[in-house]
Every structure is written in structure tokens, then in C-alpha cells.
């Protein structure tokens, strides 16, 4: 089997792949997700776990808002 590679095309393909694949996406994405979660939990604590407020402010489903509100209530109850 004989393989012939055009080095210019290989170089172009490698450069394209480097541009197409992000360098370190997990860290910033995870940091952003963690910041949003912290912000939602802080807001839930400030509003005594009002799911309607959370759903309105953060544009989330009522089910997600209820889960955040429950998490804050459980945390508050365990501190008593």
C-alpha cells in the first residue's frame, strides 16, 4: 500500500481543525454554569424560596424553580 500526502493540504486541514475545536471549553462553561447556579440559589434564599419569582426572573420552568426553592428550604431547615 502506498500513501501519498500533499503537505499543503495536510497543513490546511490541521490548521482548520485547530480553529474548529475550542481550546479549553469545559472550564469557562463550567464556571459560567456554577455562577448561574449560585446566583439562582442566592435569589431563592433572598425570596424565601419563591418558585414563581425564580421562574420569572431566570426564565426557567416551574419544575426547575420548585427544585431550587426546595433545595433552599431544605438547607434552611437543616440549619435550625
C-alpha positions in Angstrom: 0.0 0.0 0.0 1.3 3.4 -1.0 0.1 6.6 0.6 0.7 10.0 -0.9 0.0 13.1 1.2 0.0 16.6 -0.1 1.7 18.5 2.7 -0.1 21.8 1.9 -3.5 20.1 2.1 -2.4 18.3 5.3 -1.3 21.6 6.8 -4.5 23.3 5.8 -6.6 20.5 7.4 -4.6 20.6 10.6 -5.0 24.4 10.8 -8.7 24.1 10.2 -9.0 21.5 12.9 -7.2 23.7 15.4 -9.5 26.6 14.6 -12.7 24.5 14.7 -12.0 22.8 18.1 -12.1 25.2 21.0 -9.0 25.3 23.2 -10.3 24.8 26.7 -14.1 25.0 26.7 -15.0 22.9 29.8 -13.5 25.3 32.4 -15.3 28.6 31.3 -18.5 26.8 30.6 -18.5 25.0 33.9 -17.6 28.3 35.7 -20.5 30.0 34.0 -22.8 27.2 35.0 -21.6 27.4 38.6 -22.0 31.2 38.7 -25.6 30.9 37.4 -26.4 28.2 39.9 -25.0 30.2 42.7 -27.0 33.3 41.6 -30.2 31.3 41.4 -29.6 29.8 44.9 -28.8 33.3 46.3 -32.0 34.7 44.8 -34.0 31.7 46.1 -32.7 32.3 49.6 -33.4 36.1 49.4 -37.0 35.4 48.4 -37.7 32.6 50.9 -37.7 30.1 48.1 -40.5 31.6 45.9 -40.6 29.4 42.8 -42.8 31.8 40.9 -40.2 34.6 41.3 -37.3 32.3 40.3 -39.2 31.1 37.2 -40.0 34.7 36.2 -36.5 36.2 36.9 -34.4 33.4 35.4 -36.8 32.2 32.7 -36.8 28.6 33.9 -39.6 26.0 34.0 -41.7 25.8 37.1 -40.4 22.4 37.8 -36.8 23.7 37.9 -37.8 26.7 40.0 -39.5 24.4 42.5 -36.4 22.2 42.8 -34.2 25.3 43.5 -36.8 26.5 46.1 -36.9 23.1 47.8 -33.1 23.0 47.9 -33.1 26.3 49.7 -35.9 25.4 52.1 -34.1 22.1 53.0 -30.9 23.9 53.6 -32.6 26.4 55.8 -34.5 23.7 57.7 -31.3 21.8 58.4 -29.6 24.8 59.9 -32.4 25.2 62.6 
